[in-house]
Amino acid sequence: MEKFGTAYTGLGKGVLDIESIIGVNGGLTSENNMFLNGDEQISVIELSSDGIFIGDRQGKVISWNNGMELLTGIKSADAIDHQMWDIIFQLTPKEYQNQAFLNTLERRFVSIINDWAYWQRKIFEHKITGADGTDITVELSTFVTASPNGNLLVTVLRDISSQKQAEMVLVTQHEALSKLNRFSIDLSRLSPEENIEALISRRIKEFTGAIGVVFSGYNPEDRTLTPKHIEMEPEMLEMLVCLFDNHVHKIHSVLRDYMYHELTHTIIRVGSSLFDVTLGAIPYPVGASAQAMLMADRFIRVSFLVEGKLYGTSLLALGKNQPDPPMEILEDFVFLAASAIQRRQTEASLRRSEATLRAITENAADIILNLDEEGTIQFTNRVMQGYEKKDMIGRNFCEWTPA
């Protein structure tokens, strides 16, 4: 297959040594004026793993290597003699294609060819549609060199999608850790009167970017899961309530043994439908209707365990373009939430015990005293006739005797 246009024979050796040129900051005038020296020089571009194309001073493509064919799916014969900006525009994802963008590309290429100094390397990032139809991020590196027929623009495209994805993962993890830290602080500041299920739902929605979150509490007496808090946009919540009004009995999901076992042994589960993540507790037709209304692509179900027993679950709806949250950090989020629930239960139990003890003590017929290590009276449920509590509290028991 012919890879080079007729103008290509005027290229200098410096242009062909593309791998070396990219690594230096400039070139000598003599390098720009040296001509091709056989097929060995041409192979430098052809064997490059990067996509490389070269345009003449009119902006027409005169070289399109194998790397460009593999990267873009466009054959050399379909690229040669076409304007460079037209080719880049063709590769740009459809949502960005418009006349204004094409005009901008043309102006930029023309400016580079005519105005830039030789060997002045410029690097851009650009999204293109790859050969397999998926959008990829490329590093687009350009520089200008001379030929007997005028300036030539050399452009190198390198797929950096993996690098950008790794950077995005790091950014996502950093943001997730920041949200996890804030969640931990919020839990520590939560008062006994505040709704912990509401806080968990609100923060897990922010953490995952979910469309909506439904927190359901588990009742061990009748083995049912019942929604306790729903976190989503008001308009969407209203539609969801209307949808389930005719299926109230379906909301109270009875857990069979295998369901309970699954919920307590698989803390996080991702599924394509509500029927899947709820193990059939939500019937498929009802779940499909809810999924369509929410425009959800998939769901995440998380279980909150307290001392190994099920306390409740959260169902998260994610959109098609929403990435899955970092699962390891989501596990930490669930652990923090479960620990806070357990701590709240312990504190509530302690308050009940204290209230019971206080009621028993205050109603006792005998006088009950509470002393510290030095024997100072800290508490008395009753006082002797003719005395008030203030006469006793704070005095040492060994020194105090009724007058």
C-alpha positions in Angstrom: 0.0 0.0 0.0 1.3 3.5 -0.9 1.9 5.3 2.4 3.4 8.5 1.1 2.2 11.3 -1.3 4.3 12.7 -4.0 5.5 15.6 -1.9 7.0 13.2 0.6 10.2 12.7 -1.3 11.2 16.3 -0.3 11.3 15.5 3.4 14.5 16.0 5.3 16.3 13.2 7.2 15.6 15.1 10.4 11.9 14.7 10.0 12.2 11.0 9.4 14.3 10.4 12.6 11.1 11.1 14.4 11.9 9.1 17.6 15.2 11.1 18.0 13.6 14.4 17.2 10.9 14.1 19.8 13.5 13.7 22.5 15.4 16.9 21.6 14.5 20.6 21.9 15.6 21.7 18.4 17.3 20.8 15.2 20.1 22.2 13.1 19.4 24.1 9.8 21.5 21.5 8.0 19.2 18.7 9.3 16.3 20.5 7.7 17.9 20.6 4.3 19.1 17.0 4.1 17.1 14.8 1.8 15.9 11.2 2.0 18.5 8.5 1.9 16.5 5.4 0.8 13.9 3.1 2.3 15.8 2.9 5.6 14.8 6.4 6.5 11.2 5.9 5.5 11.0 2.8 7.8 11.7 4.9 10.8 8.2 6.4 10.6 6.5 3.2 9.5 7.9 1.1 12.3 7.0 3.7 15.0 4.5 2.4 17.5 3.0 6.0 17.6 0.6 7.3 15.0 2.5 9.8 12.8 1.2 11.9 10.0 2.8 14.8 8.1 1.1 17.7 6.3 2.5 20.1 3.7 2.3 23.9 3.7 -1.3 23.8 2.4 -2.3 21.6 5.2 -2.7 18.4 3.1 -1.7 15.1 4.5 1.3 13.7 2.6 2.3 10.9 5.0 0.1 8.5 7.2 1.9 5.7 8.9 0.9 2.2 10.1 0.5 3.6 13.6 -2.2 6.0 12.5 -4.0 3.2 10.7 -4.0 1.1 13.8 -5.0 3.9 16.1 -7.7 5.5 14.0 -8.9 2.7 11.6 -8.4 5.2 8.7 -6.3 3.8 5.9 -3.4 5.8 4.4 -5.2 5.9 1.0 -8.2 7.6 2.6 -6.0 10.2 4.4 -3.4 11.2 1.8 -4.3 14.6 0.1 -7.0 15.4 2.6 -6.7 18.5 4.9 -5.3 17.7 8.2 -8.0 19.5 10.1 -10.7 17.6 8.2 -9.1 14.3 9.3 -8.8 15.4 13.0 -12.4 16.6 12.9 -13.5 13.3 11.5 -11.8 11.5 14.4 -13.3 13.8 17.0 -16.3 12.3 19.0 -19.6 13.2 17.5 -20.8 15.3 20.4 -18.0 17.8 19.8 -18.4 18.0 16.0 -19.7 21.4 14.9 -18.7 24.0 12.3 -17.2 26.3 15.0 -14.9 23.5 16.1 -13.8 22.7 12.6 -13.0 26.4 11.9 -10.9 26.5 15.1 -9.0 23.4 14.0 -8.3 24.9 10.6 -7.0 28.2 12.1 -4.8 26.4 14.6 -3.2 24.1 11.9 -2.6 27.0 9.5 -1.1 29.1 12.3 1.2 26.3 13.3 2.4 25.7 9.8 3.0 29.3 8.9 3.9 31.1 12.2 5.8 28.6 14.4 9.6 28.5 14.6 11.2 25.3 13.4 11.4 22.5 15.9 9.2 24.3 18.4 7.4 21.4 19.8 3.8 21.8 21.1 1.8 19.2 22.9 -2.0 19.0 23.3 -4.4 16.5 24.6 -7.3 15.5 22.4 -10.1 13.0 22.4 -10.6 10.9 19.3 -12.7 7.9 18.4 -10.4 5.0 18.0 -10.4 2.2 15.5 -12.7 0.1 17.7 -15.3 2.9 18.0 -14.5 3.8 21.6 -13.3 7.3 22.6 -9.6 7.5 23.6 -7.4 10.3 24.8 -4.3 11.0 22.7 -1.3 13.2 23.3 -1.0 15.2 20.1 2.6 16.5 19.6 3.4 18.8 16.7 6.4 20.6 15.3 7.3 22.4 12.0 10.3 21.6 9.8 11.5 22.9 6.4 11.6 21.3 3.0 12.4 22.6 -0.5 8.7 22.9 -1.1 8.0 24.9 2.1 7.2 24.1 5.7 6.0 20.7 6.8 4.0 19.9 9.9 4.9 16.7 11.7 2.2 15.4 14.1 2.6 12.5 16.5 -0.4 10.9 18.2 0.2 8.7 21.3 -2.6 6.8 23.1 -2.5 8.0 26.7 -5.9 6.6 27.7 -4.4 4.2 30.3 -2.4 7.0 31.8 -5.4 9.3 32.0 -7.5 6.5 33.5 -4.8 5.9 36.1 -4.8 9.6 36.9 -8.5 9.7 37.2 -8.5 6.7 39.5 -6.0 8.6 41.8 -8.2 11.7 41.7 -11.3 9.6 42.4 -9.6 7.8 45.3 -8.4 11.1 46.8 -11.9 12.6 46.6 -13.4 9.4 48.0 -11.0 9.4 51.0 -11.8 13.1 51.6 -15.6 12.2 51.6 -14.9 9.2 53.9 -13.1 11.4 56.3 -15.9 13.9 56.3 -18.4 11.1 56.9 -16.4 9.9 59.9 -16.5 13.5 61.3 -20.2 13.7 60.7 -20.9 10.5 62.5 -18.8 11.6 65.5 -20.9 14.8 65.8 -24.3 13.1 65.3 -26.6 13.7 68.3 -28.9 11.0 69.6 -31.9 12.9 68.3 -30.6 12.9 64.7 -31.6 10.3 62.1 -28.5 8.1 61.4 -30.2 6.4 58.5 -30.8 9.7 56.8 -27.1 10.8 57.3 -25.8 7.5 55.9 -28.1 7.7 52.9 -27.2 11.3 52.2 -23.4 10.7 52.5 -23.4 7.4 50.5 -25.3 9.2 47.7 -22.7 11.9 47.6 -19.8 9.4 47.9 -21.0 7.2 45.0 -22.8 9.9 42.8 -25.9 7.6 42.9 -29.1 8.8 41.3 -30.9 7.7 44.5 -30.5 5.7 47.7 -33.0 3.7 49.6 -32.1 2.6 53.2 -34.2 -0.3 54.5 -34.2 -1.5 58.1 -34.4 -5.1 59.1 -36.9 -6.4 61.6 -35.8 -9.8 63.0 -39.2 -10.5 64.6 -41.0 -10.9 61.2 -37.8 -11.1 59.1 -38.7 -8.1 56.9 -36.9 -5.3 55.2 -38.8 -2.0 55.2 -37.7 1.3 53.7 -36.8 3.8 56.4 -35.2 6.6 54.4 -35.1 7.5 50.6 -32.5 10.0 49.4 -33.2 11.4 45.8 -34.4 14.4 44.0 -38.0 15.4 45.1 -39.5 15.1 41.6 -38.0 11.6 41.2 -39.1 10.6 44.7 -42.7 11.6 44.0 -42.7 9.4 40.9 -41.2 6.5 42.8 -43.8 6.8 45.6 -46.6 6.8 43.0 -45.1 3.8 41.3 -45.1 1.8 44.5 -48.4 2.9 45.9 -50.1 0.0 44.2 -47.5 -2.4 45.5 -47.3 -1.5 49.2 -47.1 -5.2 50.2 -44.0 -5.6 48.0 -42.2 -2.9 49.9 -42.1 -5.0 53.1 -39.8 -7.7 51.8 -39.8 -11.0 53.7 -36.3 -12.5 53.8 -36.0 -16.2 53.4 -33.1 -18.1 54.9 -31.0 -18.0 51.7 -31.6 -14.3 51.3 -30.5 -13.5 54.9 -27.4 -15.6 54.4 -26.5 -13.8 51.2 -27.1 -10.3 52.8 -24.9 -11.2 55.8 -22.1 -12.8 53.8 -21.9 -10.5 50.7 -21.7 -7.0 52.1 -21.5 -5.3 48.6 -23.2 -6.6 45.5 -23.5 -5.0 42.1 -26.3 -6.0 39.7 -27.9 -5.0 36.5 -31.5 -5.0 38.0 -33.3 -4.6 41.3 -34.6 -8.1 41.0 -30.9 -9.3 40.9 -29.6 -7.2 43.9 -32.6 -7.9 46.1 -32.5 -11.6 45.3 -36.0 -11.5 43.9 -37.5 -9.6 46.9 -38.6 -6.9 44.4 -40.5 -8.6 41.5 -38.9 -8.1 38.1 -41.8 -6.1 36.5 -41.9 -3.7 39.5 -38.1 -3.4 39.5 -37.9 -2.9 35.8 -40.5 0.0 36.0 -38.5 1.7 38.8 -35.2 1.2 36.9 -36.7 2.8 33.7 -38.1 5.7 35.7 -34.8 6.3 37.4 -32.9 5.8 34.1 -30.6 3.6 36.1 -28.0 1.4 34.4 -27.2 -0.8 37.5 -27.6 -1.0 41.2 -25.3 -1.5 44.2 -26.7 -3.2 47.4 -24.8 -2.8 50.6 -25.5 -4.6 53.9 -24.9 -3.1 57.4 -24.1 -5.7 60.0 -24.0 -5.1 63.8 -22.2 -7.9 65.7 -22.7 -10.2 62.6 -26.4 -9.6 62.5 -28.3 -7.7 59.7 -29.3 -4.2 60.7 -30.3 -3.0 57.3 -29.4 -2.4 53.6 -29.0 0.4 51.2 -29.9 0.2 47.5 -28.0 2.6 45.2 -29.0 3.4 41.7 -26.2 4.4 39.2 -26.6 5.9 35.8 -25.0 4.6 32.6 -22.1 7.1 32.6 -21.4 6.9 36.3 -18.3 4.9 37.2 -18.4 2.4 40.0 -17.1 3.9 43.3 -13.7 2.6 44.6 -15.0 -0.6 46.2 -12.3 -0.8 48.9 -13.2 2.7 50.1 -16.9 1.8 49.9 -16.2 -1.1 52.2 -14.6 1.3 54.6 -17.7 3.6 54.3 -20.0 0.7 55.2 -17.8 -0.4 58.1 -17.8 3.2 59.5 -21.6 3.3 59.2 -22.1 -0.1 60.8 -19.7 0.9 63.6 -21.7 4.1 64.2 -24.9 2.2 64.3 -23.5 -0.3 66.8 -22.2 2.6 68.9 -25.6 4.3 68.9 -27.3 1.0 69.9 -24.8 0.6 72.8 -25.3 4.2 73.9 -29.1 3.8 73.7 -29.0 0.6 75.7 -26.8 2.3 78.3 -29.2 5.2 78.6 -32.1 2.8 79.1 -30.1 0.9 81.8 -29.3 4.2 83.5 -32.9 5.3 83.4 -34.0 2.0 84.8 -31.4 2.1 87.6 -32.3 5.7 88.4 -36.0 4.8 88.6 -35.3 1.8 90.9 -32.9 3.8 93.1 -35.1 6.8 93.5 -38.1 4.7 94.4 -36.3 2.5 96.9 -37.5 2.7 100.5 -33.9 2.6 101.8 -31.4 5.4 101.6 -28.9 4.7 98.9 -25.6 6.6 98.7 -23.0 6.8 96.0 -19.5 7.6 97.3 -16.3 8.4 95.4 -12.9 6.9 96.3 -12.4 9.4 99.2 -15.8 8.7 100.6 -17.4 11.9 99.4 -21.1 11.6 98.9 -21.9 12.0 95.2 -25.6 10.9 95.2 -28.3 10.1 97.6 -31.8 8.9 96.6 -33.4 10.0 99.9 -32.5 12.3 102.8 -33.2 12.0 106.5 -36.0 13.9 107.9 -35.1 17.5 108.5 -32.3 17.5 105.9 -32.0 18.5 102.2 -29.8 16.8 99.6 -27.5 19.8 99.5 -26.7 19.1 103.1 -25.3 15.7 102.1 -23.9 16.0 98.6 -20.2 16.8 98.6 -19.6 16.0 102.2 -17.5 13.1 103.4 -19.5 10.2 104.6 -17.1 9.4 107.4 -17.2 13.0 108.7 -20.9 13.6 108.2 -23.3 12.6 110.9 -26.8 13.9 111.5 -27.0 16.6 114.1 
